[in-house]
Amino acid sequence: MIGPDIRKPGAMNRSSVVHSDPEILGGTPVFVGTRVPVQALIDYLEGGESLDDFLEGFPSVRREQAISFLEQAKLLLTDDVVRDAIEKARR
């Protein structure tokens, strides 16, 4: 696994990674302590850029934040897929 396992004690939790405040970019989710939207990371990766490229372009985002965000997104997506599969199996 790359980065911290967010299921383990001491790992970064969601509130230490992403923040949404109406006073910051109109409530767009940003990395905590920055004005960098999390969508920027997604756009970089979708465009074929590396995590290092993103971090070079947005030095206010810490590597641990970016990795934790990706890990959390992966877990949320995995949970949704598993939940959907269970619901379909019950039908």
N, CA, C and O atoms as a printed pandas DataFrame, in Angstrom:
     atom_number atom_name residue_name chain_id  residue_number  x_coord  y_coord  z_coord
0              1         N          MET        A               1    0.845   -1.181    0.000
1              2        CA          MET        A               1    0.000    0.000    0.000
2              3         C          MET        A               1    0.889    1.243    0.000
3              4         O          MET        A               1    1.933    1.273    0.652
4              5         N          ILE        A               2    0.472    2.241   -0.722
5              6        CA          ILE        A               2    1.183    3.515   -0.755
6              7         C          ILE        A               2    0.584    4.411    0.314
7              8         O          ILE        A               2   -0.633    4.588    0.362
8              9         N          GLY        A               3    1.423    4.977    1.170
9             10        CA          GLY        A               3    0.929    5.933    2.165
10            11         C          GLY        A               3    0.312    5.256    3.365
11            12         O          GLY        A               3    0.337    4.032    3.493
12            13         N          PRO        A               4   -0.248    6.080    4.252
13            14        CA          PRO        A               4   -0.794    5.547    5.491
14            15         C          PRO        A               4   -2.094    4.798    5.258
15            16         O          PRO        A               4   -2.877    5.145    4.373
16            17         N          ASP        A               5   -2.314    3.757    6.072
17            18        CA          ASP        A               5   -3.579    3.050    6.039
18            19         C          ASP        A               5   -4.539    3.838    6.914
19            20         O          ASP        A               5   -4.341    3.915    8.126
20            21         N          ILE        A               6   -5.580    4.425    6.325
21            22        CA          ILE        A               6   -6.451    5.314    7.087
22            23         C          ILE        A               6   -7.317    4.561    8.074
23            24         O          ILE        A               6   -8.024    5.181    8.868
24            25         N          ARG        A               7   -7.280    3.248    8.044
25            26        CA          ARG        A               7   -8.033    2.466    9.018
26            27         C          ARG        A               7   -7.226    2.264   10.294
27            28         O          ARG        A               7   -7.768    1.776   11.286
28            29         N          LYS        A               8   -5.962    2.619   10.295
29            30        CA          LYS        A               8   -5.097    2.418   11.454
30            31         C          LYS        A               8   -5.024    3.681   12.290
31            32         O          LYS        A               8   -5.089    4.788   11.754
32            33         N          PRO        A               9   -4.886    3.524   13.617
33            34        CA          PRO        A               9   -4.715    4.711   14.462
34            35         C          PRO        A               9   -3.495    5.512   14.021
35            36         O          PRO        A               9   -2.476    4.940   13.634
36            37         N          GLY        A              10   -3.604    6.836   14.081
37            38        CA          GLY        A              10   -2.484    7.698   13.714
38            39         C          GLY        A              10   -2.475    8.104   12.257
39            40         O          GLY        A              10   -1.744    9.017   11.873
40            41         N          ALA        A              11   -3.284    7.434   11.430
41            42        CA          ALA        A              11   -3.370    7.819   10.021
42            43         C          ALA        A              11   -4.166    9.117    9.912
43            44         O          ALA        A              11   -4.934    9.463   10.810
44            45         N          MET        A              12   -3.976    9.823    8.808
45            46        CA          MET        A              12   -4.702   11.079    8.608
46            47         C          MET        A              12   -6.182   10.779    8.423
47            48         O          MET        A              12   -6.551    9.887    7.660
48            49         N          ASN        A              13   -7.026   11.527    9.125
49            50        CA          ASN        A              13   -8.457   11.340    8.928
50            51         C          ASN        A              13   -8.955   12.343    7.891
51            52         O          ASN        A              13   -8.237   13.261    7.493
52            53         N          ARG        A              14  -10.189   12.147    7.469
53            54        CA          ARG        A              14  -10.746   12.950    6.386
54            55         C          ARG        A              14  -10.672   14.446    6.682
55            56         O          ARG        A              14  -10.362   15.238    5.792
56            57         N          SER        A              15  -10.957   14.842    7.934
57            58        CA          SER        A              15  -10.982   16.274    8.250
58            59         C          SER        A              15   -9.595   16.905    8.255
59            60         O          SER        A              15   -9.481   18.131    8.218
60            61         N          SER        A              16   -8.539   16.095    8.301
61            62        CA          SER        A              16   -7.194   16.663    8.239
62            63         C          SER        A              16   -6.661   16.708    6.814
63            64         O          SER        A              16   -5.536   17.147    6.575
64            65         N          VAL        A              17   -7.473   16.251    5.875
65            66        CA          VAL        A              17   -7.042   16.181    4.484
66            67         C          VAL        A              17   -7.823   17.152    3.604
67            68         O          VAL        A              17   -7.231   17.930    2.857
68            69         N          VAL        A              18   -9.145   17.109    3.692
69            70        CA          VAL        A              18  -10.006   17.912    2.824
70            71         C          VAL        A              18  -10.939   18.761    3.684
71            72         O          VAL        A              18  -11.430   18.327    4.726
72            73         N          HIS        A              19  -11.164   19.976    3.215
73            74        CA          HIS        A              19  -11.997   20.931    3.949
74            75         C          HIS        A              19  -12.867   21.678    2.947
75            76         O          HIS        A              19  -12.439   21.975    1.832
76            77         N          SER        A              20  -14.085   21.974    3.359
77            78        CA          SER        A              20  -14.976   22.769    2.527
78            79         C          SER        A              20  -15.525   23.913    3.375
79            80         O          SER        A              20  -16.116   23.688    4.431
80            81         N          ASP        A              21  -15.325   25.137    2.901
81            82        CA          ASP        A              21  -15.752   26.332    3.628
82            83         C          ASP        A              21  -16.305   27.317    2.599
83            84         O          ASP        A              21  -15.637   27.611    1.608
84            85         N          PRO        A              22  -17.512   27.828    2.822
85            86        CA          PRO        A              22  -18.088   28.771    1.859
86            87         C          PRO        A              22  -17.206   29.995    1.611
87            88         O          PRO        A              22  -17.328   30.640    0.570
88            89         N          GLU        A              23  -16.331   30.317    2.542
89            90        CA          GLU        A              23  -15.446   31.473    2.404
90            91         C          GLU        A              23  -14.190   31.158    1.584
91            92         O          GLU        A              23  -13.445   32.066    1.214
92            93         N          ILE        A              24  -13.959   29.892    1.306
93            94        CA          ILE        A              24  -12.782   29.487    0.520
94            95         C          ILE        A              24  -13.268   28.881   -0.785
95            96         O          ILE        A              24  -13.851   27.797   -0.795
96            97         N          LEU        A              25  -13.029   29.578   -1.876
97            98        CA          LEU        A              25  -13.414   29.134   -3.218
98            99         C          LEU        A              25  -14.884   28.721   -3.284
99           100         O          LEU        A              25  -15.241   27.774   -3.984
100          101         N          GLY        A              26  -15.729   29.440   -2.550
101          102        CA          GLY        A              26  -17.170   29.200   -2.606
102          103         C          GLY        A              26  -17.600   27.841   -2.091
103          104         O          GLY        A              26  -18.663   27.346   -2.465
104          105         N          GLY        A              27  -16.789   27.228   -1.234
105          106        CA          GLY        A              27  -17.150   25.927   -0.671
106          107         C          GLY        A              27  -16.583   24.742   -1.419
107          108         O          GLY        A              27  -16.846   23.597   -1.052
108          109         N          THR        A              28  -15.816   24.992   -2.454
109          110        CA          THR        A              28  -15.172   23.905   -3.191
110          111         C          THR        A              28  -14.253   23.138   -2.241
111          112         O          THR        A              28  -13.479   23.765   -1.518
112          113         N          PRO        A              29  -14.309   21.797   -2.216
113          114        CA          PRO        A              29  -13.406   21.038   -1.344
114          115         C          PRO        A              29  -11.948   21.295   -1.714
115          116         O          PRO        A              29  -11.548   21.162   -2.870
116          117         N          VAL        A              30  -11.170   21.665   -0.703
117          118        CA          VAL        A              30   -9.746   21.956   -0.888
118          119         C          VAL        A              30   -8.935   21.147    0.113
119          120         O          VAL        A              30   -9.465   20.663    1.114
120          121         N          PHE        A              31   -7.653   21.006   -0.165
121          122        CA          PHE        A              31   -6.761   20.382    0.806
122          123         C          PHE        A              31   -6.619   21.323    1.996
123          124         O          PHE        A              31   -6.425   22.526    1.822
124          125         N          VAL        A              32   -6.714   20.780    3.196
125          126        CA          VAL        A              32   -6.630   21.569    4.425
126          127         C          VAL        A              32   -5.357   22.399    4.438
127          128         O          VAL        A              32   -4.275   21.910    4.111
128          129         N          GLY        A              33   -5.503   23.669    4.822
129          130        CA          GLY        A              33   -4.363   24.572    4.911
130          131         C          GLY        A              33   -3.952   25.183    3.585
131          132         O          GLY        A              33   -2.942   25.881    3.501
132          133         N          THR        A              34   -4.746   24.916    2.538
133          134        CA          THR        A              34   -4.419   25.437    1.203
134          135         C          THR        A              34   -5.683   25.995    0.570
135          136         O          THR        A              34   -6.770   25.939    1.145
136          137         N          ARG        A              35   -5.512   26.530   -0.616
137          138        CA          ARG        A              35   -6.646   26.922   -1.455
138          139         C          ARG        A              35   -6.622   26.069   -2.733
139          140         O          ARG        A              35   -7.100   26.488   -3.787
140          141         N          VAL        A              36   -6.057   24.873   -2.612
141          142        CA          VAL        A              36   -5.925   23.965   -3.755
142          143         C          VAL        A              36   -7.102   22.989   -3.761
143          144         O          VAL        A              36   -7.232   22.173   -2.848
144          145         N          PRO        A              37   -7.959   23.066   -4.782
145          146        CA          PRO        A              37   -9.091   22.140   -4.858
146          147         C          PRO        A              37   -8.618   20.697   -5.055
147          148         O          PRO        A              37   -7.657   20.448   -5.782
148          149         N          VAL        A              38   -9.291   19.762   -4.409
149          150        CA          VAL        A              38   -8.933   18.356   -4.598
150          151         C          VAL        A              38   -9.158   17.946   -6.055
151          152         O          VAL        A              38   -8.514   17.018   -6.544
152          153         N          GLN        A              39  -10.063   18.630   -6.742
153          154        CA          GLN        A              39  -10.302   18.337   -8.156
154          155         C          GLN        A              39   -9.033   18.542   -8.986
155          156         O          GLN        A              39   -8.854   17.894  -10.017
156          157         N          ALA        A              40   -8.158   19.437   -8.540
157          158        CA          ALA        A              40   -6.908   19.660   -9.270
158          159         C          ALA        A              40   -6.068   18.383   -9.298
159          160         O          ALA        A              40   -5.467   18.058  -10.322
160          161         N          LEU        A              41   -6.026   17.661   -8.181
161          162        CA          LEU        A              41   -5.284   16.400   -8.138
162          163         C          LEU        A              41   -5.919   15.390   -9.083
163          164         O          LEU        A              41   -5.223   14.723   -9.849
164          165         N          ILE        A              42   -7.223   15.282   -9.027
165          166        CA          ILE        A              42   -7.924   14.348   -9.911
166          167         C          ILE        A              42   -7.655   14.701  -11.368
167          168         O          ILE        A              42   -7.393   13.817  -12.184
168          169         N          ASP        A              43   -7.718   15.989  -11.696
169          170        CA          ASP        A              43   -7.460   16.425  -13.070
170          171         C          ASP        A              43   -6.043   16.085  -13.513
171          172         O          ASP        A              43   -5.839   15.622  -14.635
172          173         N          TYR        A              44   -5.061   16.311  -12.640
173          174        CA          TYR        A              44   -3.671   15.975  -12.973
174          175         C          TYR        A              44   -3.542   14.491  -13.291
175          176         O          TYR        A              44   -2.951   14.114  -14.302
176          177         N          LEU        A              45   -4.100   13.654  -12.420
177          178        CA          LEU        A              45   -3.967   12.215  -12.603
178          179         C          LEU        A              45   -4.726   11.742  -13.838
179          180         O          LEU        A              45   -4.237   10.884  -14.574
180          181         N          GLU        A              46   -5.912   12.292  -14.072
181          182        CA          GLU        A              46   -6.676   11.938  -15.276
182          183         C          GLU        A              46   -5.933   12.347  -16.540
183          184         O          GLU        A              46   -6.044   11.692  -17.576
184          185         N          GLY        A              47   -5.179   13.429  -16.446
185          186        CA          GLY        A              47   -4.418   13.917  -17.596
186          187         C          GLY        A              47   -3.106   13.185  -17.821
187          188         O          GLY        A              47   -2.349   13.536  -18.726
188          189         N          GLY        A              48   -2.824   12.165  -17.001
189          190        CA          GLY        A              48   -1.608   11.377  -17.181
190          191         C          GLY        A              48   -0.401   11.912  -16.435
191          192         O          GLY        A              48    0.702   11.380  -16.568
192          193         N          GLU        A              49   -0.602   12.962  -15.650
193          194        CA          GLU        A              49    0.502   13.507  -14.860
194          195         C          GLU        A              49    0.704   12.655  -13.610
195          196         O          GLU        A              49   -0.195   11.928  -13.187
196          197         N          SER        A              50    1.881   12.754  -13.035
197          198        CA          SER        A              50    2.190   11.970  -11.834
198          199         C          SER        A              50    1.846   12.759  -10.570
199          200         O          SER        A              50    1.605   13.966  -10.614
200          201         N          LEU        A              51    1.829   12.056   -9.463
201          202        CA          LEU        A              51    1.629   12.716   -8.170
202          203         C          LEU        A              51    2.749   13.720   -7.928
203          204         O          LEU        A              51    2.506   14.811   -7.412
204          205         N          ASP        A              52    3.964   13.360   -8.293
205          206        CA          ASP        A              52    5.090   14.289   -8.121
206          207         C          ASP        A              52    4.888   15.567   -8.939
207          208         O          ASP        A              52    5.216   16.662   -8.482
208          209         N          ASP        A              53    4.350   15.420  -10.144
209          210        CA          ASP        A              53    4.069   16.607  -10.959
210          211         C          ASP        A              53    3.059   17.509  -10.253
211          212         O          ASP        A              53    3.226   18.728  -10.210
212          213         N          PHE        A              54    2.014   16.899   -9.703
213          214        CA          PHE        A              54    1.002   17.670   -8.984
214          215         C          PHE        A              54    1.627   18.391   -7.793
215          216         O          PHE        A              54    1.399   19.584   -7.598
216          217         N          LEU        A              55    2.401   17.681   -7.013
217          218        CA          LEU        A              55    3.002   18.277   -5.815
218          219         C          LEU        A              55    3.996   19.381   -6.173
219          220         O          LEU        A              55    4.144   20.351   -5.430
220          221         N          GLU        A              56    4.662   19.235   -7.291
221          222        CA          GLU        A              56    5.571   20.290   -7.754
222          223         C          GLU        A              56    4.768   21.539   -8.148
223          224         O          GLU        A              56    5.201   22.663   -7.898
224          225         N          GLY        A              57    3.620   21.337   -8.753
225          226        CA          GLY        A              57    2.776   22.452   -9.179
226          227         C          GLY        A              57    2.014   23.105   -8.031
227          228         O          GLY        A              57    1.627   24.271   -8.115
228          229         N          PHE        A              58    1.803   22.347   -6.964
229          230        CA          PHE        A              58    1.047   22.838   -5.804
230          231         C          PHE        A              58    1.816   22.508   -4.524
231          232         O          PHE        A              58    1.422   21.614   -3.776
232          233         N          PRO        A              59    2.910   23.228   -4.274
233          234        CA          PRO        A              59    3.781   22.887   -3.146
234          235         C          PRO        A              59    3.142   23.059   -1.766
235          236         O          PRO        A              59    3.698   22.586   -0.775
236          237         N          SER        A              60    1.996   23.719   -1.682
237          238        CA          SER        A              60    1.346   23.864   -0.374
238          239         C          SER        A              60    0.638   22.577    0.057
239          240         O          SER        A              60    0.287   22.426    1.228
240          241         N          VAL        A              61    0.427   21.654   -0.879
241          242        CA          VAL        A              61   -0.187   20.369   -0.548
242          243         C          VAL        A              61    0.922   19.404   -0.157
243          244         O          VAL        A              61    1.899   19.228   -0.886
244          245         N          ARG        A              62    0.755   18.779    1.013
245          246        CA          ARG        A              62    1.750   17.804    1.467
246          247         C          ARG        A              62    1.484   16.455    0.814
247          248         O          ARG        A              62    0.336   16.087    0.566
248          249         N          ARG        A              63    2.544   15.733    0.542
249          250        CA          ARG        A              63    2.428   14.399   -0.061
250          251         C          ARG        A              63    1.463   13.522    0.748
251          252         O          ARG        A              63    0.639   12.809    0.176
252          253         N          GLU        A              64    1.569   13.579    2.070
253          254        CA          GLU        A              64    0.723   12.754    2.932
254          255         C          GLU        A              64   -0.761   13.090    2.729
255          256         O          GLU        A              64   -1.612   12.201    2.770
256          257         N          GLN        A              65   -1.067   14.372    2.510
257          258        CA          GLN        A              65   -2.454   14.764    2.265
258          259         C          GLN        A              65   -2.964   14.154    0.960
259          260         O          GLN        A              65   -4.055   13.586    0.917
260          261         N          ALA        A              66   -2.173   14.277   -0.093
261          262        CA          ALA        A              66   -2.589   13.781   -1.403
262          263         C          ALA        A              66   -2.780   12.265   -1.370
263          264         O          ALA        A              66   -3.772   11.751   -1.887
264          265         N          ILE        A              67   -1.849   11.563   -0.775
265          266        CA          ILE        A              67   -1.944   10.106   -0.706
266          267         C          ILE        A              67   -3.136    9.698    0.151
267          268         O          ILE        A              67   -3.878    8.784   -0.208
268          269         N          SER        A              68   -3.318   10.370    1.274
269          270        CA          SER        A              68   -4.446   10.046    2.145
270          271         C          SER        A              68   -5.773   10.287    1.421
271          272         O          SER        A              68   -6.698    9.483    1.536
272          273         N          PHE        A              69   -5.867   11.391    0.676
273          274        CA          PHE        A              69   -7.081   11.659   -0.098
274          275         C          PHE        A              69   -7.348   10.519   -1.079
275          276         O          PHE        A              69   -8.479   10.042   -1.178
276          277         N          LEU        A              70   -6.327   10.081   -1.796
277          278        CA          LEU        A              70   -6.499    9.003   -2.769
278          279         C          LEU        A              70   -6.892    7.696   -2.089
279          280         O          LEU        A              70   -7.737    6.962   -2.601
280          281         N          GLU        A              71   -6.291    7.402   -0.952
281          282        CA          GLU        A              71   -6.639    6.193   -0.202
282          283         C          GLU        A              71   -8.090    6.251    0.270
283          284         O          GLU        A              71   -8.815    5.261    0.174
284          285         N          GLN        A              72   -8.510    7.402    0.777
285          286        CA          GLN        A              72   -9.890    7.549    1.243
286          287         C          GLN        A              72  -10.873    7.398    0.084
287          288         O          GLN        A              72  -11.909    6.748    0.225
288          289         N          ALA        A              73  -10.549    7.992   -1.049
289          290        CA          ALA        A              73  -11.415    7.874   -2.226
290          291         C          ALA        A              73  -11.515    6.413   -2.666
291          292         O          ALA        A              73  -12.592    5.932   -3.016
292          293         N          LYS        A              74  -10.398    5.727   -2.644
293          294        CA          LYS        A              74  -10.384    4.306   -3.021
294          295         C          LYS        A              74  -11.274    3.498   -2.085
295          296         O          LYS        A              74  -12.052    2.660   -2.542
296          297         N          LEU        A              75  -11.170    3.737   -0.790
297          298        CA          LEU        A              75  -12.002    3.005    0.167
298          299         C          LEU        A              75  -13.478    3.308   -0.021
299          300         O          LEU        A              75  -14.312    2.406    0.054
300          301         N          LEU        A              76  -13.810    4.576   -0.264
301          302        CA          LEU        A              76  -15.212    4.933   -0.483
302          303         C          LEU        A              76  -15.771    4.250   -1.732
303          304         O          LEU        A              76  -16.893    3.745   -1.722
304          305         N          LEU        A              77  -14.986    4.239   -2.797
305          306        CA          LEU        A              77  -15.426    3.586   -4.027
306          307         C          LEU        A              77  -15.555    2.083   -3.837
307          308         O          LEU        A              77  -16.515    1.474   -4.308
308          309         N          THR        A              78  -14.596    1.489   -3.151
309          310        CA          THR        A              78  -14.625    0.051   -2.891
310          311         C          THR        A              78  -15.845   -0.300   -2.061
311          312         O          THR        A              78  -16.543   -1.271   -2.357
312          313         N          ASP        A              79  -16.109    0.490   -1.015
313          314        CA          ASP        A              79  -17.289    0.255   -0.171
314          315         C          ASP        A              79  -18.565    0.311   -0.995
315          316         O          ASP        A              79  -19.454   -0.522   -0.813
316          317         N          ASP        A              80  -18.671    1.286   -1.904
317          318        CA          ASP        A              80  -19.862    1.408   -2.748
318          319         C          ASP        A              80  -20.028    0.192   -3.654
319          320         O          ASP        A              80  -21.141   -0.307   -3.821
320          321         N          VAL        A              81  -18.946   -0.283   -4.231
321          322        CA          VAL        A              81  -19.001   -1.435   -5.127
322          323         C          VAL        A              81  -19.425   -2.674   -4.346
323          324         O          VAL        A              81  -20.268   -3.443   -4.808
324          325         N          VAL        A              82  -18.847   -2.869   -3.172
325          326        CA          VAL        A              82  -19.193   -4.030   -2.351
326          327         C          VAL        A              82  -20.652   -3.947   -1.906
327          328         O          VAL        A              82  -21.378   -4.939   -1.968
328          329         N          ARG        A              83  -21.073   -2.783   -1.464
329          330        CA          ARG        A              83  -22.463   -2.596   -1.022
330          331         C          ARG        A              83  -23.432   -2.890   -2.173
331          332         O          ARG        A              83  -24.449   -3.552   -1.968
332          333         N          ASP        A              84  -23.127   -2.407   -3.369
333          334        CA          ASP        A              84  -23.984   -2.675   -4.532
334          335         C          ASP        A              84  -24.043   -4.169   -4.841
335          336         O          ASP        A              84  -25.111   -4.695   -5.154
336          337         N          ALA        A              85  -22.910   -4.849   -4.757
337          338        CA          ALA        A              85  -22.866   -6.272   -5.036
338          339         C          ALA        A              85  -23.697   -7.058   -4.023
339          340         O          ALA        A              85  -24.396   -8.004   -4.386
340          341         N          ILE        A              86  -23.618   -6.665   -2.762
341          342        CA          ILE        A              86  -24.405   -7.333   -1.716
342          343         C          ILE        A              86  -25.896   -7.116   -1.962
343          344         O          ILE        A              86  -26.689   -8.052   -1.853
344          345         N          GLU        A              87  -26.275   -5.888   -2.293
345          346        CA          GLU        A              87  -27.690   -5.597   -2.557
346          347         C          GLU        A              87  -28.208   -6.407   -3.749
347          348         O          GLU        A              87  -29.323   -6.927   -3.710
348          349         N          LYS        A              88  -27.402   -6.512   -4.802
349          350        CA          LYS        A              88  -27.814   -7.289   -5.972
350          351         C          LYS        A              88  -27.948   -8.762   -5.630
351          352         O          LYS        A              88  -28.862   -9.431   -6.113
352          353         N          ALA        A              89  -27.041   -9.276   -4.799
353          354        CA          ALA        A              89  -27.078  -10.685   -4.418
354          355         C          ALA        A              89  -28.305  -10.998   -3.564
355          356         O          ALA        A              89  -28.793  -12.128   -3.585
356          357         N          ARG        A              90  -28.800  -10.042   -2.832
357          358        CA          ARG        A              90  -29.968  -10.246   -1.974
358          359         C          ARG        A              90  -31.277  -10.257   -2.760
359          360         O          ARG        A              90  -32.296  -10.735   -2.263
360          361         N          ARG        A              91  -31.250   -9.734   -3.976
361          362        CA          ARG        A              91  -32.486   -9.646   -4.790
362          363         C          ARG        A              91  -32.838  -10.963   -5.404
363          364         O          ARG        A              91  -33.838  -11.066   -6.113
